[in-house]
Amino acid sequence: MNTDNRPKFVDWATLIFLTFVWGSSFIFIKRGLVAFSPLQVGALRVALSSLVLLPFAISKIKNVKRKDLKIFFIAGLLGNGIPAFLFAIAQTRLDSLMAGILNSLTPVFTLVVGVAFFSLRARWFNILGIIIGLLGAIGLLWSSSNGNLVLNSFYSLAIIAATIMYALNMNIIKEFLSKYDTLTIVSIAFLFIGLPAAIFLFGFTDFVFIMKTHSYAFSSLGFIILLSFIGTSLAVILNVRVIKRTTAVFASSVTYLMPIIAILWGILDGENFLLIFLLWIAVILAGVYMANRR
């Protein structure tokens, strides 16, 4: 067995691709929210991604041990199910660039979770990096809310909660599911969350009515389809592949560069960007770097 977890050229190339894809996902969510509610956007994202992966799940499930099914269920909820709703809810009040910046805390929480629950060793500068990263996030939230931290706190905390779930999921995959191939991990994880999302969407929301009456329904649906097929299904497959080949911390480092793409999209879309944001972004990234330094 190859135990060399050092990232190769293909891993770095994949990481750069994921940076562009996931850095653009926040503007896709924003466009989806034009016609649909945040709960509908989350349900659509999960249901459509599950539909794409369903043929793989059907062919792969026979290879999964029964005792591992609960791990796949947890991975589905933490890695994609709940965060899809949290990001959509958050972006009803937060700009896409702010969502992208806050998402850069994922590597910090990946380290915290690894140290707390998965016997990952950390040095003093890793701990200092965690503190610096969190201080940067607080400063960014303070600046974006004009000194009134309560203003956006709930919606910002929704994204922070999602990053913690991402961190848990990455460590869980590395620790418990690495014995399975990438398509098995992703497709079975989505298998558990796709049907409930579809039932919720069609049975408990006015999705069909919106599709018939809202002038921007098909436009919003198009952006969510892009988000689901490329930004979720394909991207998650590639991300799990990187986790298996390298480490959970390296895989989570895609969020180092995602804020840059999110900021560029936000500026192009006319979102408000203050120069003070650059200071807090630098603080967050410095903290992320120190937290993941070895």
VEXDREN-2710 file (C-alpha; in Angstrom, 1 decimal):
% VEXDREN-2710
k/r/px/py/pz
1/MET/0.0/0.0/0.0
2/ASN/1.2/3.5/-0.9
3/THR/1.4/5.6/2.3
4/ASP/2.9/8.6/0.7
5/ASN/0.3/11.4/1.2
6/ARG/2.3/14.2/-0.3
7/PRO/0.3/16.0/-3.0
8/LYS/1.3/15.4/-6.6
9/PHE/0.9/17.6/-9.6
10/VAL/-2.5/16.1/-10.3
11/ASP/-3.7/16.9/-6.8
12/TRP/-2.6/20.5/-7.1
13/ALA/-4.3/20.8/-10.5
14/THR/-7.5/19.3/-9.1
15/LEU/-7.3/21.8/-6.2
16/ILE/-7.0/24.7/-8.6
17/PHE/-10.0/23.5/-10.6
18/LEU/-12.0/23.1/-7.4
19/THR/-11.1/26.6/-6.4
20/PHE/-12.7/28.1/-9.5
21/VAL/-15.8/25.8/-9.3
22/TRP/-16.5/26.2/-5.6
23/GLY/-15.5/29.9/-5.7
24/SER/-18.2/30.4/-8.2
25/SER/-20.8/28.4/-6.3
26/PHE/-21.8/31.4/-4.1
27/ILE/-22.9/33.5/-7.1
28/PHE/-24.9/30.5/-8.4
29/ILE/-26.7/30.2/-5.0
30/LYS/-27.4/34.0/-5.2
31/ARG/-29.0/33.6/-8.7
32/GLY/-31.0/30.6/-7.5
33/LEU/-32.5/32.6/-4.7
34/VAL/-34.0/35.1/-7.2
35/ALA/-36.9/32.8/-7.8
36/PHE/-36.7/30.1/-5.0
37/SER/-36.6/30.2/-1.2
38/PRO/-33.4/29.1/0.5
39/LEU/-35.0/25.8/1.6
40/GLN/-35.9/25.1/-2.1
41/VAL/-32.5/26.0/-3.3
42/GLY/-30.9/23.6/-0.7
43/ALA/-33.4/20.8/-1.6
44/LEU/-32.9/21.3/-5.3
45/ARG/-29.1/21.2/-5.0
46/VAL/-29.2/18.0/-3.0
47/ALA/-31.9/16.2/-5.0
48/LEU/-30.4/17.1/-8.5
49/SER/-26.9/16.0/-7.4
50/SER/-28.3/12.7/-6.0
51/LEU/-30.1/12.1/-9.3
52/VAL/-26.8/12.5/-11.3
53/LEU/-25.1/10.1/-8.9
54/LEU/-27.9/7.6/-8.6
55/PRO/-26.7/5.1/-11.4
56/PHE/-23.3/4.9/-9.6
57/ALA/-25.0/4.4/-6.2
58/ILE/-27.1/1.5/-7.6
59/SER/-24.1/-0.3/-9.0
60/LYS/-21.8/0.4/-6.0
61/ILE/-24.1/-0.3/-3.0
62/LYS/-23.5/-4.0/-3.2
63/ASN/-19.9/-3.5/-2.3
64/VAL/-20.7/-1.5/0.9
65/LYS/-20.6/-3.3/4.2
66/ARG/-23.8/-3.0/6.2
67/LYS/-21.9/-1.7/9.3
68/ASP/-20.6/1.2/7.2
69/LEU/-23.9/2.5/6.0
70/LYS/-24.4/4.7/9.0
71/ILE/-21.0/6.3/8.2
72/PHE/-22.2/7.0/4.7
73/PHE/-25.4/8.5/6.0
74/ILE/-23.4/10.8/8.4
75/ALA/-21.1/11.8/5.5
76/GLY/-24.0/12.7/3.3
77/LEU/-25.6/14.9/6.0
78/LEU/-22.5/16.7/7.1
79/GLY/-20.7/16.9/3.7
80/ASN/-23.6/18.1/1.6
81/GLY/-27.1/17.7/3.0
82/ILE/-27.2/20.2/5.9
83/PRO/-24.6/22.7/4.5
84/ALA/-26.6/23.1/1.2
85/PHE/-29.4/24.5/3.2
86/LEU/-27.2/26.6/5.6
87/PHE/-25.4/28.4/2.7
88/ALA/-28.7/29.2/1.0
89/ILE/-30.2/30.5/4.2
90/ALA/-27.1/32.6/4.9
91/GLN/-27.0/34.2/1.4
92/THR/-30.5/35.7/1.9
93/ARG/-28.7/38.3/3.9
94/LEU/-25.0/37.9/3.1
95/ASP/-23.3/38.8/-0.2
96/SER/-21.7/35.9/-2.1
97/LEU/-18.3/37.4/-1.5
98/MET/-18.8/37.4/2.2
99/ALA/-20.0/33.7/2.1
100/GLY/-16.9/32.8/0.2
101/ILE/-14.6/34.6/2.6
102/LEU/-16.1/32.9/5.7
103/ASN/-15.9/29.5/4.0
104/SER/-12.1/29.9/4.2
105/LEU/-12.3/28.9/7.8
106/THR/-12.8/25.3/6.8
107/PRO/-9.1/24.3/7.0
108/VAL/-9.0/25.8/10.5
109/PHE/-11.9/23.7/11.7
110/THR/-10.5/20.6/9.9
111/LEU/-7.4/20.9/12.1
112/VAL/-9.5/21.5/15.2
113/VAL/-11.7/18.4/14.5
114/GLY/-8.6/16.3/13.6
115/VAL/-6.9/17.2/16.9
116/ALA/-10.0/16.8/19.1
117/PHE/-11.4/13.6/17.7
118/PHE/-9.0/11.9/15.3
119/SER/-5.6/11.9/17.1
120/LEU/-4.1/14.5/14.8
121/ARG/-1.0/16.2/16.3
122/ALA/-0.8/20.0/16.4
123/ARG/2.1/22.3/17.4
124/TRP/1.9/25.7/19.1
125/PHE/1.9/27.6/15.8
126/ASN/-1.1/25.5/14.6
127/ILE/-3.0/26.5/17.7
128/LEU/-2.0/30.1/17.2
129/GLY/-3.2/29.9/13.6
130/ILE/-6.6/28.8/14.8
131/ILE/-6.9/31.8/17.1
132/ILE/-5.7/34.2/14.4
133/GLY/-8.1/32.8/11.8
134/LEU/-11.1/33.2/14.2
135/LEU/-10.0/36.7/15.1
136/GLY/-9.9/37.5/11.4
137/ALA/-13.4/36.2/10.9
138/ILE/-14.7/38.3/13.8
139/GLY/-13.0/41.4/12.4
140/LEU/-14.5/40.7/9.0
141/LEU/-18.0/40.3/10.4
142/TRP/-17.6/43.5/12.4
143/SER/-16.5/45.5/9.4
144/SER/-19.3/44.1/7.1
145/SER/-22.0/45.0/9.7
146/ASN/-20.7/48.5/10.3
147/GLY/-19.8/47.7/13.9
148/ASN/-23.1/46.0/14.7
149/LEU/-22.0/42.4/15.0
150/VAL/-25.5/41.3/15.8
151/LEU/-26.8/42.4/12.4
152/ASN/-25.3/39.5/10.4
153/SER/-24.4/37.2/13.2
154/PHE/-27.0/34.5/12.7
155/TYR/-26.4/34.2/9.0
156/SER/-22.7/34.3/9.4
157/LEU/-22.9/31.6/12.0
158/ALA/-24.9/29.5/9.5
159/ILE/-21.8/29.5/7.2
160/ILE/-19.4/28.8/10.1
161/ALA/-21.6/25.9/11.2
162/ALA/-21.4/24.6/7.6
163/THR/-17.6/24.8/7.6
164/ILE/-17.5/22.8/10.9
165/MET/-19.6/20.1/9.2
166/TYR/-17.3/20.1/6.2
167/ALA/-14.3/19.6/8.6
168/LEU/-16.0/16.7/10.4
169/ASN/-16.9/15.1/7.1
170/MET/-13.4/15.3/5.7
171/ASN/-11.9/13.7/8.8
172/ILE/-14.6/11.0/8.8
173/ILE/-14.0/10.1/5.2
174/LYS/-10.2/9.9/5.7
175/GLU/-10.6/7.9/8.9
176/PHE/-13.4/5.5/8.1
177/LEU/-14.2/5.4/4.3
178/SER/-10.8/5.5/2.6
179/LYS/-11.1/1.8/1.9
180/TYR/-13.8/2.5/-0.6
181/ASP/-13.3/4.0/-4.1
182/THR/-14.3/7.7/-4.7
183/LEU/-17.5/7.0/-6.6
184/THR/-18.8/4.7/-3.9
185/ILE/-18.2/7.2/-1.2
186/VAL/-19.9/10.1/-3.0
187/SER/-22.8/8.3/-4.6
188/ILE/-23.8/6.3/-1.5
189/ALA/-23.5/9.4/0.7
190/PHE/-25.9/11.2/-1.7
191/LEU/-28.2/8.2/-1.9
192/PHE/-29.3/8.7/1.7
193/ILE/-30.1/12.4/1.4
194/GLY/-31.4/12.7/-2.2
195/LEU/-34.9/11.2/-1.7
196/PRO/-35.8/13.1/1.5
197/ALA/-34.7/16.3/-0.3
198/ALA/-36.9/15.6/-3.3
199/ILE/-39.9/14.6/-1.1
200/PHE/-39.5/17.9/0.9
201/LEU/-39.2/19.9/-2.3
202/PHE/-42.3/18.6/-4.1
203/GLY/-44.4/17.7/-1.1
204/PHE/-43.9/20.6/1.3
205/THR/-43.0/23.6/-0.8
206/ASP/-44.6/25.6/-3.7
207/PHE/-41.8/24.6/-6.1
208/VAL/-44.2/23.5/-8.9
209/PHE/-46.3/26.7/-8.6
210/ILE/-43.1/28.9/-8.7
211/MET/-42.0/27.1/-11.9
212/LYS/-45.3/27.9/-13.5
213/THR/-45.6/31.5/-12.4
214/HIS/-42.3/33.1/-11.6
215/SER/-40.7/34.9/-14.6
216/TYR/-37.1/34.0/-13.4
217/ALA/-37.9/30.4/-12.4
218/PHE/-36.1/28.7/-15.3
219/SER/-33.2/31.1/-15.1
220/SER/-32.7/30.3/-11.4
221/LEU/-33.2/26.6/-12.0
222/GLY/-30.5/26.7/-14.6
223/PHE/-28.0/28.2/-12.1
224/ILE/-28.9/25.5/-9.6
225/ILE/-28.5/22.8/-12.2
226/LEU/-25.0/24.1/-12.8
227/LEU/-24.4/24.3/-9.1
228/SER/-25.6/20.7/-8.6
229/PHE/-23.9/19.0/-11.6
230/ILE/-20.6/20.8/-11.6
231/GLY/-20.3/22.5/-8.2
232/THR/-21.6/19.6/-6.2
233/SER/-21.6/16.2/-8.0
234/LEU/-18.3/16.5/-10.0
235/ALA/-16.6/18.7/-7.4
236/VAL/-17.3/16.4/-4.5
237/ILE/-16.0/13.4/-6.5
238/LEU/-12.8/15.2/-7.2
239/ASN/-12.5/16.5/-3.6
240/VAL/-13.0/13.0/-2.1
241/ARG/-10.3/11.7/-4.5
242/VAL/-7.9/14.3/-3.2
243/ILE/-8.8/13.4/0.4
244/LYS/-8.0/9.8/-0.3
245/ARG/-4.7/10.5/-2.1
246/THR/-3.4/13.1/0.3
247/THR/-4.8/14.4/3.6
248/ALA/-8.1/16.0/4.9
249/VAL/-6.2/19.2/5.7
250/PHE/-4.7/19.5/2.2
251/ALA/-8.1/18.8/0.6
252/SER/-9.7/21.5/2.7
253/SER/-7.0/24.0/1.7
254/VAL/-9.0/24.7/-1.5
255/THR/-10.7/27.3/0.6
256/TYR/-7.4/29.3/0.7
257/LEU/-8.1/30.6/-2.8
258/MET/-11.9/30.4/-3.0
259/PRO/-12.4/33.8/-1.4
260/ILE/-10.5/35.4/-4.3
261/ILE/-12.9/33.9/-6.9
262/ALA/-15.9/34.7/-4.7
263/ILE/-14.7/38.3/-4.4
264/LEU/-14.2/38.7/-8.1
265/TRP/-17.7/37.4/-8.8
266/GLY/-19.1/39.7/-6.1
267/ILE/-17.4/42.8/-7.5
268/LEU/-18.6/41.9/-11.0
269/ASP/-22.1/41.5/-9.7
270/GLY/-22.0/44.9/-8.0
271/GLU/-21.7/43.8/-4.4
272/ASN/-20.2/46.1/-1.8
273/PHE/-16.5/45.6/-1.1
274/LEU/-14.6/47.7/1.4
275/LEU/-10.8/48.0/1.5
276/ILE/-10.8/47.0/5.2
277/PHE/-12.0/43.6/4.1
278/LEU/-8.5/43.0/2.6
279/LEU/-7.0/43.3/6.1
280/TRP/-9.3/40.8/7.6
281/ILE/-9.0/38.4/4.6
282/ALA/-5.2/38.5/5.1
283/VAL/-5.6/37.8/8.8
284/ILE/-7.8/34.8/8.1
285/LEU/-5.5/33.4/5.4
286/ALA/-2.5/33.9/7.7
287/GLY/-4.3/32.0/10.4
288/VAL/-5.3/29.2/8.0
289/TYR/-1.6/28.9/6.8
290/MET/-0.3/28.7/10.3
291/ALA/-3.0/26.2/11.4
292/ASN/-2.0/23.9/8.6
293/ARG/1.7/24.3/8.6
294/ARG/3.8/21.2/9.4
END
